[in-house]
Amino acid sequence: KKTQKMSAPAATTTATPSTTLLPLELVDKCIGSRIHIIMKNDKEVVGTLLGFDDYVNMVLEDVVEYESTSEGRRVTKLDQILLNGNNITMLVPGGEGPEGA
């Protein structure tokens, strides 16, 4: 009787599983879509993502900036901005901002 030796499957250490979504991959999927960005200061930004770099600096268009002040909320509309990624706390893909909650 011939027996076949079963070997354990080789461990893979290279590619991530297809179900894993890396942070920059998620941001890349948001290009052309609306995104809600919560900043480290008392500001929130909602705009259409045009592009970003490895530091998550972002170019946004049709932007609405919400700033909490002692007098209340200040709303500023801007055509296009370059946002420094160092000040970002959270990104909400498809988010409508504080007024959409």
Phi and psi in degrees as a GROMACS rama.xvg file:
@    title "Ramachandran Plot"
@    xaxis  label "Phi"
@    yaxis  label "Psi"
@TYPE xy
-95.4326  128.692  LYS-2
-109.464  145.915  THR-3
-106.271  130.407  GLN-4
-78.9063  127.212  LYS-5
-92.6008  129.029  MET-6
-108.641  149.729  SER-7
-70.407  146.37  ALA-8
-62.8054  143.841  PRO-9
-68.3519  140.51  ALA-10
-74.2407  135.12  ALA-11
-103.256  130.196  THR-12
-120.533  6.8707  THR-13
-95.2008  -85.3217  THR-14
-75.6518  149.847  ALA-15
-83.3904  151.4  THR-16
-60.0492  154.163  PRO-17
-65.6214  -17.9888  SER-18
-82.1888  -13.8944  THR-19
-82.7232  131.94  THR-20
-118.267  114.754  LEU-21
-75.2095  153.701  LEU-22
-53.6224  -47.6129  PRO-23
-68.7765  -26.4608  LEU-24
-67.5321  -38.5253  GLU-25
-64.507  -45.3632  LEU-26
-62.0165  -40.9326  VAL-27
-60.411  -36.6565  ASP-28
-68.1054  -17.3863  LYS-29
-87.3246  -7.23956  CYS-30
-59.921  130.535  ILE-31
89.6325  -5.17282  GLY-32
-112.646  164.745  SER-33
-74.522  143.537  ARG-34
-142.348  139.824  ILE-35
-103.836  125.44  HIS-36
-120.346  125.354  ILE-37
-101.888  125.676  ILE-38
-95.4378  167.04  MET-39
-66.3287  -33.9824  LYS-40
-82.6654  -161.659  ASN-41
-90.169  38.89  ASP-42
-120.164  149.252  LYS-43
-131.609  145.747  GLU-44
-129.948  135.96  VAL-45
-125.851  129.107  VAL-46
-165.492  176.01  GLY-47
-91.4756  123.73  THR-48
-76.7456  121.03  LEU-49
-96.7231  -32.3762  LEU-50
-177.762  170.351  GLY-51
-158.042  167.985  PHE-52
-121.131  -173.211  ASP-53
-65.0572  -18.5758  ASP-54
-93.2069  4.83924  TYR-55
61.1221  27.4459  VAL-56
-66.5628  138.016  ASN-57
-126.832  144.553  MET-58
-105.751  123.279  VAL-59
-125.372  149.512  LEU-60
-126.271  165.157  GLU-61
49.9654  57.9105  ASP-62
-95.1461  140.991  VAL-63
-121.876  124.8  VAL-64
-107.495  129.536  GLU-65
-111.607  124.827  TYR-66
-125.812  127.517  GLU-67
-83.1541  124.441  SER-68
-125.402  173.4  THR-69
-65.4818  -24.0269  SER-70
-86.2888  -10.6681  GLU-71
134.137  -151.672  GLY-72
-99.1333  127.527  ARG-73
-99.1349  130.431  ARG-74
-115.166  126.275  VAL-75
-124.898  130.572  THR-76
-101.496  134.754  LYS-77
-133.258  144.332  LEU-78
-70.6421  -51.4667  ASP-79
-152.682  140.067  GLN-80
-138.96  159.116  ILE-81
-110.883  117.495  LEU-82
-103.165  127.056  LEU-83
-73.0336  119.421  ASN-84
-65.4046  -18.8829  GLY-85
-65.7185  -21.0874  ASN-86
-99.8097  6.06661  ASN-87
-85.5229  132.469  ILE-88
-99.081  -44.3427  THR-89
-151.108  143.299  MET-90
-112.934  134.636  LEU-91
-122.603  97.2176  VAL-92
-59.1458  132.757  PRO-93
74.8963  1.64285  GLY-94
-68.3844  147.382  GLY-95
-99.114  -1.60642  GLU-96
90.9542  -174.989  GLY-97
-63.6825  -26.6863  PRO-98
-82.3307  -16.2981  GLU-99
-90.7449  -1.92171  GLY-100
